[in-house]
Amino acid sequence: MPHNNTNISVLEATGGDKVDESTHDEEPPRSLIRETLFVTVLCSSQLMTQAGLALSLVPLRIIGASFNTTNAGELSWYAASYSLTVGTFILIAGRLGDTFGHRLMFIIGFAWFSLWSLLGGIAIWSDQIFFDVCRAMQGIGPALLLPNSIAILGRTYRPGPRKNMVFSLFGATAPGGFSIGAVMSSLLAERVWWPWAYWVMAIACAGLALMGWLIIPRSPSDSSGEKDIPTMARLDIPGSLTGVTGLILVNFAWNQGPVVGWDVPYVYALLVVGVLMLGVFVYIELHSRCPLLPPSIFTTEVGWVLSCIATGWSSFGILVFYYFQFLEVIKGDTPLLASAKWSGVSVSGAIAAVTTGYLVSRIRPSLIMLMAMVAFTVGQILLATLPVNQTYWAQAFMITIITPWGMDMSFPSGTLVLSNSLPRQQQGVAASVVNTLVNYSISIGLGLAGTVERYVNSQDTLAGYRAASYMGTGLAGLGILTAGLYVILDHNKYNKASP
């Protein structure tokens, strides 16, 4: 039943917990035109992040041909190196924004993204190792952009229906961004030259950096309440170094294992060292004056939300990768045709985002998470059972219509739960947690699927793809189980809290 009372809506959006009104300290632009520009520029960070992923994922084999390689393991790093740094450096990007200003980090993020996109295209005259490095360095740009964009929105809008809709619009740009990147990169790769996709990206990112400087208003210091603490202590340098190092090593090992085999000594050695570094990171965080991940973040509510996001988005990464592999390798579609077949996610995702913005203040977040996990699971089942000679409109099209509901219901609601429950000086941290988990889960999910594909059906490409999709189905199904338990516990908690 809809609630008209704003305070009730806020409680609904945060799972019934008390909201800290200090999450808000800015006013939205008074003019509708300026507010539209303000929200559009910030949402562009999500759009360009997903477009950047598509730049190499869709025209994968065209780029590989220019470097004289068809090795699947080498090709996978064109996208994996980008995802690795996006998922890893987000951990510290939010704290940098909280310390030095979210607006500044936003502008630097797009400027950095522009520079390494330019160099990514120039890599055509070098080799694929330099190209992989450029892709990894590109990913640092989105890592700076995502948490700081969300933090600016979190500081600008008070908890309630307006904030719910803005956060949902932010999530809605993800499927559209990937589609734009896929079509642009495929069209330029097939009809012109693939480096032009990177040069066009460089021009667009430079323009958005300028627009951010002109449109996003300056704000007071983001570290109020911590001015007595030295800057180096606020940055938590030991925690940052051990956390980032541990995440990189674990991510690298997890994605390199399916490529070279888990019996190769350096793979599991790096994995062990990475896990040990993460253990050191946890120890440092427990004793840090300003931990990157404050204990106050990890409430029961947040724990359930993050668990759902981890399972759902790990399955989503598998679906996107193998959807395009199925179309291009098994069915023989060109990258441009495969991109066209994927384009339905843009419309469906936009509808899902607006619907979520409406629902998030009217029903419990646990129910939204459950619906999102169901969407992820149905999409995976459709992909895992997709017949080779079936018409596109029977299952392949339905995958693009159903799957975005998982994305655009889980991400906005999860981000809102954390944003509304933390004070304004921790808005960057709140955004970092969700975005780190989303991007890292995608990478880990692909590592799991790649391992299954390699060892279960290494001699049959189609069977390998199906096995990987069943792995994704299992992860999404685990998400349904997790969300179902979350619904039951949340329902009991809400009933006890009601008079």
N, C-alpha and C positions, 0 to 999 in steps of 0.2 A: 504494500500500500504506500503511495507517495507520502512524503513528509514535507510540509510547507515550512516548518520551523527551521531556521538556519542552523541553530545549535544542534538540533537533532540530526540534520544532514551531516554536520561535521563529525558527530559521533559515529554515524553510520559509516562515513568514509574512512574512519580510522579504527573500525572494529569495536567501537564502544569505549575506547580508552580516552582519557582526558587529553584534550589538545592543548599544547603550549602555544598561546597566542603570540609569543615572541618569534614564531616562525616568520612573521610578516613585519617588515619595516620599510617598505617602499610602497608607493602608490602607482597603480597602472596609469599609462598615459590617458589624459582626459579626452583627447580627440579620438574618435573611432578610427580615423585614417591612421593616426600615429600608433594606436594600439594594434591595429592590423599589421602594420609594418614591423612593429616591435615583436609580436608573436611570430610573424612569418620569418624574420631573420633568425630568431632563436630556434624555430622548428627546422630551419635549413640545415642545422648541424646534424640532426638525425637523418635527414634526406641525403646529404652528401656523404655521410658515413656509409650508408647502405649502397649508394651509387658507387662508392670507392671499392666496396667488396665485389660488386658485379663487374668492374673493369677488367678483371683477369679471370674470374670464375666462369663467365659465359664464353668468351672467345679464347678459352684455355689453349686449345690445340693450334690455333692460328698463331698465337704468341710463341708457343713452344716450337713451331716450325721455323720461326725466324732465328731461334737459337739452336736449331738442328737437334731437337730432342723430342722424343715421343714417350720417354719413360714416365710412367704414371706417378711415381714417387717424386721425381723432380718437378713435374707439372703441378702437383698438389701444393707445393710450397709457394707458388705464385699467389695463392689466396691465403694459405695458412700463415705465412709470414706477416701479412697484414693483420689478420685476426689475432695473432699472438700478441702483438704490441698494443692493439686496441684493448684487448681484455686485460693486459697486465698493467699498463701505465695509468689506466683509469684509477687504480688504487690510490695513487699519490696526487693525481690531477685535482681531485676535489679539495684536498688539503692545501694545495698551492693556491687555488681560488679563494678559499677561506682566509688565507694569510695575505695574499697580495692583491686580491680583487678578482671577482669572477669575470667582470667585463674585460680586464686586461688579458686574462687567460683565454677568453673567447677569441679575442683579436689575434693573439699569438697563435692559437690553435689553427685558425684558418690560414694565417700567413705561412706557418710551417707546412700545412697540408698542401698549399699552393707550390711551395718550393720543391718538395719531394715528388709532387706530381709532375712538375716540369722535368726533373731529373729522371723520373721513371720512363718518360718518353725518350729522353736522350740515351737511355740504356740500350737502345737498339744498336748503337754504335760501339757498345762494350760487350758484355757477356751476361749470361743469366744469373751469375753470382751477384754482380752489381745490381741487376734488376731485382733480385730477391731482397737485397739490402735496401734498395729504394722503396720497395713495398713495405718492408718492416718499418722504415722511418716514416713513411706515409701514415701508418697506423697511429703514430704518436699524436698526430693532429686531431683525429677524432677522439682520442683518449682525453685530450685537453678540452675538446668542445662539449662532449656529451654531459659530463657531470656539472660543468659550469653553466651550461644553458639551463639545465633543470634547476640548479641552485638559484639562478636569477629569477626564474618563474616562481620558485618556491618562496623567495623573499618578497616578490611583488604582489602575489595574490593571496588573499586570506582564504583559509579553509572554507569550502562551500561549493555550490554548484558551478560558479564561474571558474574557479580553479580546477575543478574536476574536468570541465570541458576543455580548458586550455591544455592540461596534461594529456588528455585523450587525443587532442589534435597533434600534439608532439609525437605520440606513438603512431598516429595514422600516417605520418610521413615515411615510416620505415618501408612498407611494401611498395609505395609509390617511388621512393628513392631507388630501391633495387631495380624496379622496372625501367626507370629512366636510364640508370647506368647500364643496364643490360642492353637496351635498344641502342643507346648511343654508341657503346663500345662495339657491339656487333655490326652496326651499320658502317662505322668508320673502318673497322677491321676488314670487312668484306668488300667495301666499295672504295675505300681510300687507302688508309695505312693505319695500323693499330696504334702507333705512338700518338696520333692525333687525339685519341680519347683522353690520354693523360695530359696533353697540352690544353685541351678544352677544359678539363677539370682544373688545371692550374689557373686558367683565366677566371673561371667561375669562383674559385676559392679566394682569389685575390680581391675580386669584387665584393664578396661577402664579408671579408675582413674590413674593407672600407665602409660597407654599410653598417657593420657592427659598431665601428668607431663613431659613425654619424648618428645612429638611431638609439643605441642602448645608452641610457643615462648613466652618469657617474653616480656611485653610491658611497655612503660612509664606509669607513674601515670595516671589513668583514670579521675582524678579530677582536671586537669590543668584548671586554670581560676577560681578555687574555693579554692585555697590554703590559702587565707586569712580568710576563713570561718571554724570555728571549726568542727571537725569530727562529733560531736554529732548533730550539727545544720544541717550538710549535710545529716545525716541519717534521719532527721525529725522524731524524736522519738515519739512526741505526735501524729503526723499524722499516723505513722506506727501502733501504738497501737490501735488507734480508728478505723482506716481503716480495719485492720486485724480482730479485735474483731467484728466489724459490719458485715463484710463479712461472718465470721464463724457463727454468730447467725442467720443471714438471711438464709444462706445455710442450716444450721441444721434444722431450723423450716420448711423451704420449702420442705425438703425431709422427715422430720418426720411426717408432716401433713398427707400425704397419708397413712402412716403406722398405726398411732393411731387414726386419725380423727382430723379434724380441730376444733371440738368442745371441745377438751381437752385444758384447760386453759393455761398450760405451753407452748403450741405450739405457740398460737398467742401472748402470753406475750413475748416470746423470739423474735418473728418476730418484734413486736413493738419496743422492746429495740434495736434490730439490726438496724432497720431503723433510730432510733434516733441517734445511734452511727455513722452511715454513714452521718447523717446531721451534727454532730459535726465534723466529718472528713472533710467534704466540707468546713466548716467554718475555720478550722485550715489551710487547704490548701490555702485558699484565703489570709491568713495573714502570711503564712510561708515564711521565707527567702529562703529556698530551698525545695519547695513543692515536694512530691513524683510524682505528676502529674502536671508538669508546664503548665500554661495556653497556652503557645505557641504550645502545642500538639494539642489542640482542634480547628483546623481550619475547615472550611466548608467541605473541601475534606475529611479530616480524619473522621469527623462526619458521613458522608454518608457511608464510608468504614466500620466503626465500626458497624453501624446499620445493614448493610448487613451481616456482620460476626455474629452478635448476633442472628439474626433470623435464618440464615442458619445452624449454628452449634448447636443451641438449638434443631432444628429438627433432626439433624444428631445423637445426643445422643439418642433420642427416637428410631430412626431406628435401631441402633446397638443393643440396649438392647432388643427390642421386636422382632427383627429378630431371635436372639438366643432363646428367650423364645418360639417363635412360633415353631421353629424346634425341640427343646428339650421337651417342655411340650405338645404341640398339636400333633406334628407328631411323637414324641417318639424317635427322633434321639439321639445317644450318643453324649457327648461333642466333641469327636474326629471327628465323622462324620459331626457334625454341623460346626466344624472348617474347615474341608475340603471343605464344601460347601461355606464357606466364603472366601476361599483362592483366588478367582478370583480378589479380590480387590487389591492384591499386584501387579499383572501385569497391570491391568487397571490404578491403581494409578500411577505407574511408567511412563506409556505412557502419562497420563494426566499432570504429573509434567514436563516432557520434553517439551510437547506441550505448556504449560504455560510459561516456560522459553523462548521459541521462540516467543510467542505472546506478552508477557508483554512489550516489547520495540517497538512493531509494531502497537498495537491498544490501545485504551483508557482503563484505569483500570475499568471504569464504565461498559464497555461492557464485560470484563472478569468476573466481579461480577455478571452481569445479567446471563451469561451462567452458572456460578456456582450455582446460585439460582434455575435455571431451572433444573439442574441435581439433586439437593436436592429434589425438588418437585416431579419429575418423580419417583425417588426412593421411596419416601414415598407413593405415589399413588399405586405403584406396591405392596408394603408391605400391605397397608390397604385393598387391594382387592385380596390378595393372597388366592386362594382356597386351602382347606386342602389336597385334594387328587390329586392335579395337579402335573404333572411331574416337577422335579427340573429345567429343562432347559427352561421352558416357562417363568416363572416370577422370581423365587427365584434367578436363575443365573443372570438374567438381572439386578437385584438389585445390585449385587456385581460388575457389569460392569459399571453401570451408576453413582452410588452414589460417587465413588472416585473422579469423575470429579468435584463435588461440593467441596470436601475437598481440592484437589490439584490445584484448580484454585483460590479459595478465600483466603486461608492462605498465599501462597507466595506473591500474588499481594498486599494483605493488609499489610503484613509485610514490603514489599518494599516501599510502599507509606510512612509509618512512618519512616523507616530507612533513606530513601533518603532525607527526609525533616527536619531532626533534626541533630544538631551538634554531634561530636564524643563523647563529655562528657555526652550525653544523650542517647547513643545507648542502654544502659541497660534499661532505662525507656521506650524507644520506643518498645523494645521487650516485656517488662512486660505488657504493655497495651494490645497488641494483644493476648498474651498468656493467660492473666487473663480473657479476654473477651471470648476467645474460651472455656476454661475449665469451667468457671463459667456459661456460656450459656448452656453448656451440662448439668450441674447439675440442673439448674433452669428448663430447658426443661423437664428433667426426673421428677422433682417435679410436674410440670403441668400435664404431661401425667399420672403419678401415681394417682393424684387426680381424673382425669377423669375416669381412670380405676376403682378406688375404688367406686365412687359414681354413675357412669352411669350404669354399668353392673356388680355389685358385685357378682351376682349369676351365671354368665356365663363367664367362663375364656376366651373363644375365643372372645366373644362379647366385653369383657373388653379390650383385646389386640387390637381389631380393633378400638375401640373408642380412645385408646391412639394413634394409628397410624394416625387417622383422626386429632387428635390434632397436631401431627407433620406435617401433610399435611398443616394445617392452618398456622402454623409458617413458613414453607417453602414458602407457597403462599404469605405471608406477605413480605418475603424476595424478591420475584419477584416484588411485587409492589414497595418496597423501591428501589431496583436496577433499575427498570424502570424509576422512578422519577430522580434517580441519573444520568442515561444516558441522559435524556432530559436536565437537568440543566447543566451537564458537556458539552454536545454538544453545548449549547448556549454560555457557558463561553468560550469554545475553539474557536468558530467562532468569537466572539467579540475580542479575543486576537490576532487572525490571521490578518496580514496586508491586 
